[in-house]
């Protein structure tokens, strides 16, 4: 059975993170769809139209999913991966075409294809570094075509583990691999130790409720204060806190110093106030504030969503 989880998670993540105008969102989605169908339904294109000849899908494979699986399995077969990185922009376009097909392919097929691509490219460390940067730009950065931690993680991990890449060059990828190994959707949130406003040592695992919102913010950040005001005055959120359905933890990525403790006096009484510089090692933070939603098993069900998405989610509970 074709696993469409890739598509569901990536598009949800895409819409949640993006802060640009709705028309721009639609243009990106339409562009991605056009890339997909160009690759899948026009696989017979002439070699000079692409960086290298893409696979020709057998005529007996007629469904979108079967054709996608075939293209993913054979996509890189006619690409000389030793010399392909000489023309970075052309390779990046080919990689974008490859990524555009992935949401419609079987998870096992994708996993195997990515692993084989990385295995081949790692033979030349300089190429592995370039591939990692292209994967970051395509799958993880603010301007990514499709946001997907699950797809980006193996590329970041491969760069971090390649011995003949300098520590300076691999530092960012090592960090990404570290945080994504703990903070992908579906994973159990890290048992993060923190200090509360009373100076007590606590742990995230001790917060027990059907739904937990982790509101990672800084008390002197304007966007954080605006989001805090909207969340703290939301009637439904306060009702859910009162009946024990919801816990909100305001988590500061820093020390529990005197300034922080004074600032916490303006935060809602029934919120959990926490501070620890360790949060950035275990939670992926790409915007300010950063919001995670956990279920009753402390599994991450949403991440990096904005306040509008969060309030819409709360109001529908």
MOKA-V911584 format. One record per backbone hydrogen bond with DSSP energy under -0.5 kcal/mol. CO is the residue of the C=O (numbers start at 0). NH is the residue of the N-H. If there is no record, write none. Layout:
BEGIN
co->CO nh->NH
co->CO nh->NH
END
This chain:
BEGIN
co->1 nh->3
co->3 nh->7
co->4 nh->8
co->5 nh->9
co->6 nh->10
co->7 nh->11
co->8 nh->12
co->9 nh->13
co->10 nh->14
co->11 nh->15
co->12 nh->16
co->13 nh->17
co->15 nh->305
co->20 nh->23
co->20 nh->24
co->21 nh->25
co->22 nh->26
co->23 nh->27
co->24 nh->28
co->25 nh->29
co->26 nh->30
co->27 nh->31
co->28 nh->32
co->29 nh->33
co->30 nh->34
co->31 nh->35
co->32 nh->36
co->33 nh->37
co->34 nh->38
co->35 nh->39
co->36 nh->40
co->36 nh->41
co->37 nh->41
co->39 nh->42
co->41 nh->44
co->45 nh->48
co->46 nh->49
co->54 nh->56
co->57 nh->60
co->59 nh->61
co->62 nh->66
co->63 nh->67
co->64 nh->68
co->65 nh->69
co->66 nh->70
co->67 nh->71
co->68 nh->72
co->69 nh->73
co->70 nh->74
co->73 nh->76
co->75 nh->78
co->77 nh->79
co->78 nh->80
co->79 nh->82
co->79 nh->83
co->82 nh->85
co->83 nh->86
co->85 nh->87
co->86 nh->90
co->87 nh->91
co->88 nh->92
co->89 nh->93
co->90 nh->94
co->91 nh->95
co->92 nh->96
co->93 nh->97
co->94 nh->98
co->95 nh->99
co->96 nh->100
co->97 nh->100
co->97 nh->101
co->98 nh->102
co->100 nh->103
co->101 nh->104
co->102 nh->6
co->105 nh->109
co->106 nh->110
co->107 nh->111
co->108 nh->112
co->109 nh->113
co->110 nh->114
co->111 nh->115
co->112 nh->116
co->113 nh->117
co->114 nh->118
co->115 nh->119
co->116 nh->120
co->117 nh->121
co->119 nh->122
co->120 nh->123
co->122 nh->124
co->123 nh->126
co->123 nh->127
co->124 nh->128
co->125 nh->129
co->126 nh->130
co->127 nh->131
co->128 nh->132
co->129 nh->133
co->130 nh->134
co->131 nh->135
co->132 nh->136
co->133 nh->137
co->134 nh->138
co->135 nh->139
co->135 nh->140
co->137 nh->144
co->137 nh->145
co->138 nh->147
co->140 nh->143
co->145 nh->147
co->147 nh->151
co->148 nh->152
co->149 nh->153
co->150 nh->154
co->151 nh->154
co->151 nh->155
co->152 nh->156
co->153 nh->157
co->154 nh->158
co->155 nh->159
co->156 nh->160
co->157 nh->161
co->158 nh->161
co->160 nh->162
co->161 nh->164
co->165 nh->169
co->166 nh->170
co->169 nh->173
co->170 nh->174
co->171 nh->175
co->172 nh->176
co->173 nh->177
co->174 nh->178
co->175 nh->179
co->176 nh->180
co->178 nh->181
co->178 nh->182
co->183 nh->186
co->186 nh->299
co->189 nh->191
co->191 nh->203
co->193 nh->201
co->194 nh->274
co->195 nh->198
co->199 nh->195
co->199 nh->201
co->201 nh->193
co->202 nh->205
co->203 nh->206
co->205 nh->207
co->206 nh->208
co->210 nh->246
co->211 nh->213
co->211 nh->293
co->212 nh->214
co->212 nh->248
co->213 nh->215
co->213 nh->291
co->214 nh->216
co->214 nh->250
co->215 nh->288
co->215 nh->289
co->217 nh->220
co->219 nh->221
co->220 nh->224
co->221 nh->225
co->222 nh->226
co->223 nh->227
co->224 nh->228
co->225 nh->229
co->226 nh->230
co->227 nh->231
co->228 nh->232
co->230 nh->233
co->232 nh->234
co->233 nh->237
co->234 nh->238
co->235 nh->239
co->236 nh->240
co->237 nh->241
co->238 nh->242
co->239 nh->244
co->239 nh->245
co->240 nh->243
co->243 nh->209
co->244 nh->210
co->246 nh->212
co->247 nh->249
co->247 nh->271
co->248 nh->214
co->248 nh->250
co->249 nh->251
co->249 nh->273
co->250 nh->216
co->251 nh->253
co->251 nh->275
co->254 nh->256
co->256 nh->260
co->257 nh->261
co->258 nh->262
co->259 nh->263
co->261 nh->264
co->262 nh->265
co->263 nh->266
co->267 nh->270
co->270 nh->272
co->271 nh->249
co->271 nh->273
co->272 nh->196
co->273 nh->251
co->274 nh->194
co->275 nh->278
co->276 nh->279
co->277 nh->280
co->277 nh->281
co->278 nh->281
co->278 nh->282
co->282 nh->284
co->283 nh->285
co->289 nh->215
co->290 nh->303
co->290 nh->304
co->291 nh->213
co->292 nh->300
co->292 nh->301
co->293 nh->211
co->294 nh->297
co->297 nh->188
co->298 nh->294
co->298 nh->300
co->299 nh->185
co->301 nh->292
co->305 nh->309
co->306 nh->310
co->307 nh->311
co->308 nh->312
co->309 nh->313
co->310 nh->314
co->311 nh->315
co->312 nh->315
co->313 nh->316
END
